[in-house]
């Protein structure tokens, strides 16, 4: 872009890179999301029919602003511009997922997968949608597919283990959690799996290690483990 500020594909790729950084908490939230917003607004200003610009705005409104009306408007616009874009269907599906509208979310992500079948992220989030709808076996199948495509996919073993816990298979869940990376929620998952197995000391140790090492970066995971253990006050 320094060489050619009008190079649209580079601007779109930069916006998507910044989106991944912000969405995965690799940068401070406000700094990261406002940078994504500037990228998306630049794309739409340069071309009002920028599918990527509208799709990224939908993700900002969904994941950061919680502006459901704005997200719905931008996701619809991105789909109008290119109804065959996995990115546009991802944006629409992410909004429906956030609102707990599982059937609509599933439809968008299955369409995205039909357009980009070897994208593990699409299988991963479809599994999360199915889990939200209580379809744990179907969720496990999608999470296994994500791991088949990319065995090192972040949170892949963690998400599969959650499915297995919901299916009443704590031993299998523990095996999956042990395969996860520390950055992929391993300690949180171990605290949950050990609790399900009645191994309180091991669960306590994993949760204590997580709290010591990542109280700021992993607050959600710490709360998730406490909630799973029935410790509502600590979770809040």
C-alpha positions in Angstrom: 0.0 0.0 0.0 2.9 2.3 0.5 4.0 1.6 -3.1 0.4 1.8 -4.4 -2.3 3.2 -2.1 -5.0 2.3 -4.6 -4.2 -1.5 -4.5 -7.6 -2.6 -3.2 -6.7 -6.3 -2.7 -3.8 -5.3 -0.4 -6.1 -3.0 1.6 -8.7 -5.8 1.9 -6.0 -8.3 3.1 -4.7 -5.7 5.6 -8.2 -5.2 7.0 -8.7 -9.0 7.4 -5.3 -9.3 9.1 -6.2 -6.6 11.6 -9.6 -8.3 12.1 -7.8 -11.6 13.0 -5.5 -9.8 15.4 -8.4 -8.0 17.2 -10.8 -11.0 17.2 -8.1 -13.3 18.7 -7.0 -10.7 21.3 -3.5 -10.5 19.9 -3.6 -6.7 20.4 -5.3 -4.6 23.0 -9.1 -4.5 22.2 -9.7 -0.9 21.7 -6.6 -0.3 19.7 -7.1 -3.4 17.5 -10.8 -2.9 16.8 -10.5 0.8 16.0 -7.7 -0.1 13.6 -10.1 -2.6 11.9 -12.8 0.0 11.8 -10.5 2.5 10.1 -9.6 -0.1 7.5 -13.2 -1.1 6.8 -14.4 2.5 6.6 -11.6 3.3 4.2 -12.7 0.3 2.0 -16.3 1.4 1.9 -15.4 5.1 1.3 -13.2 4.1 -1.6 -15.9 1.8 -3.0 -19.4 1.7 -1.6 -19.8 -1.8 -3.0 -16.8 -3.3 -1.3 -18.0 -6.6 -0.1 -15.0 -7.0 2.2 -15.5 -3.6 3.7 -19.2 -4.3 4.6 -18.5 -7.8 5.9 -15.7 -6.5 8.1 -18.0 -3.7 9.4 -20.5 -6.4 10.2 -17.9 -8.3 12.2 -17.0 -5.1 14.1 -20.6 -4.4 15.0 -21.1 -8.0 16.1 -18.0 -8.8 18.0 -17.0 -5.4 19.4 -19.9 -2.9 19.3 -22.8 -5.3 19.9 -24.7 -3.1 17.4 -27.1 -5.8 16.1 -29.0 -3.6 13.8 -25.8 -2.2 12.2 -24.4 -5.7 11.9 -27.5 -7.0 10.2 -27.5 -4.1 7.8 -23.8 -4.5 6.9 -24.0 -8.3 6.6 -27.0 -8.1 4.3 -25.2 -5.5 2.2 -22.1 -7.8 1.8 -24.4 -10.7 0.8 -26.2 -8.5 -1.7 -22.9 -7.5 -3.3 -21.6 -11.1 -3.4 -23.9 -13.9 -2.3 -21.2 -16.5 -3.1 -18.6 -15.0 -0.7 -17.6 -17.2 2.3 -16.6 -14.0 4.0 -20.0 -12.5 3.7 -21.7 -15.7 4.9 -19.3 -15.9 7.8 -20.2 -12.3 8.8 -23.9 -13.1 8.6 -23.5 -16.4 10.5 -21.4 -14.8 13.2 -24.2 -12.3 13.9 -26.8 -15.1 14.1 -24.5 -17.1 16.3 -24.1 -14.2 18.7 -27.9 -13.8 18.9 -28.4 -17.5 19.5 -30.3 -18.0 16.2 -28.7 -21.4 15.6 -30.7 -22.5 12.6 -29.9 -19.3 10.6 -26.3 -19.4 11.7 -25.9 -23.0 10.7 -27.3 -22.2 7.2 -24.8 -19.5 6.6 -21.8 -21.5 7.8 -22.8 -24.6 5.8 -23.1 -22.3 2.7 -19.7 -20.9 3.4 -18.2 -24.4 3.8 -19.7 -25.4 0.4 -17.8 -22.5 -1.1 -14.6 -23.1 0.9 -14.6 -26.7 2.2 -11.0 -26.9 3.4 -11.2 -23.9 5.7 -10.8 -25.3 9.2 -12.1 -22.1 10.8 -15.5 -22.6 9.1 -15.8 -26.2 10.4 -14.7 -25.0 13.9 -17.3 -22.2 14.1 -20.1 -24.4 12.7 -19.3 -26.9 15.4 -19.6 -24.1 18.0 -23.0 -23.2 16.5 -24.2 -26.8 16.7 -23.0 -27.0 20.3 -25.0 -23.9 21.1 -28.0 -25.6 19.7 -27.5 -28.7 21.8 -26.4 -30.9 18.9 -23.3 -32.2 20.6 -22.6 -35.2 18.4 -22.9 -33.1 15.2 -20.7 -30.5 16.8 -18.0 -33.1 17.5 -18.1 -34.2 13.9 -17.4 -30.7 12.7 -14.6 -30.1 15.3 -13.0 -33.4 14.2 -13.2 -32.2 10.6 -11.4 -29.0 11.5 -8.6 -31.0 13.2 -8.4 -33.3 10.2 -7.8 -30.3 8.0 -5.4 -28.7 10.4 -4.2 -30.9 13.4 -2.7 -27.8 15.1 -5.8 -25.6 14.8 -6.0 -23.3 17.8 -8.7 -24.5 20.3 -9.5 -27.4 18.0 -8.9 -30.1 20.7 -10.5 -27.8 23.3 -13.7 -27.4 21.4 -13.9 -31.1 20.6 -13.3 -31.9 24.3 -16.3 -29.6 25.3 -18.5 -31.6 22.9 -17.3 -34.9 24.6 -17.9 -33.5 28.1 -21.5 -32.6 27.0 -21.9 -36.1 25.6 -20.9 -37.6 29.0 -17.4 -38.8 27.8 -15.0 -37.2 30.3 -12.1 -39.7 29.7 -12.2 -39.0 26.0 -12.5 -35.3 26.7 -9.4 -35.4 28.9 -7.4 -37.0 26.2 -8.3 -34.2 23.8 -7.6 -31.5 26.3 -4.1 -33.0 26.8 -3.4 -32.5 23.1 -4.3 -28.8 23.2 -1.7 -26.1 23.4 -1.5 -23.7 26.4 -2.6 -20.9 24.1 -5.5 -23.0 23.0 -7.2 -23.3 26.4 -5.4 -26.4 27.7 -5.4 -25.4 31.4 -9.0 -24.3 31.3 -10.0 -27.6 29.6 -8.0 -29.7 32.0 -9.7 -28.0 35.0 -13.0 -28.9 33.5 -12.2 -32.4 32.4 -10.6 -33.3 35.8 -13.7 -31.9 37.5 -15.9 -34.1 35.4 -13.8 -37.1 36.4 -14.0 -36.2 40.1 -10.3 -35.4 40.3 -10.6 -32.3 42.4 -6.9 -31.8 43.3 -5.9 -32.0 39.6 -8.7 -29.7 38.6 -7.7 -27.2 41.3 -4.1 -27.3 40.2 -4.8 -26.6 36.6 -7.2 -23.7 37.4 -4.7 -22.3 39.8 -1.9 -22.4 37.3 -4.1 -20.7 34.7 -5.1 -18.0 37.1 -1.5 -17.3 38.1 -0.1 -17.3 34.6 -2.9 -15.5 32.6 -5.4 -13.7 34.8 -5.7 -10.8 32.4 -5.3 -12.6 29.0 -7.5 -15.6 29.9 -10.2 -14.1 32.1 -12.9 -15.7 30.0 -11.4 -19.2 30.2 -10.9 -18.8 34.0 -14.6 -17.9 34.3 -15.6 -20.7 32.1 -13.8 -23.2 34.2 -15.3 -21.9 37.4 -18.8 -22.0 35.9 -18.3 -25.6 34.8 -17.3 -26.4 38.3 -20.5 -24.8 39.7 -18.6 -21.9 41.3 -20.9 -19.1 40.2 -19.4 -16.3 42.4 -15.9 -17.0 41.3 -17.0 -17.2 37.7 -18.6 -13.7 37.9 
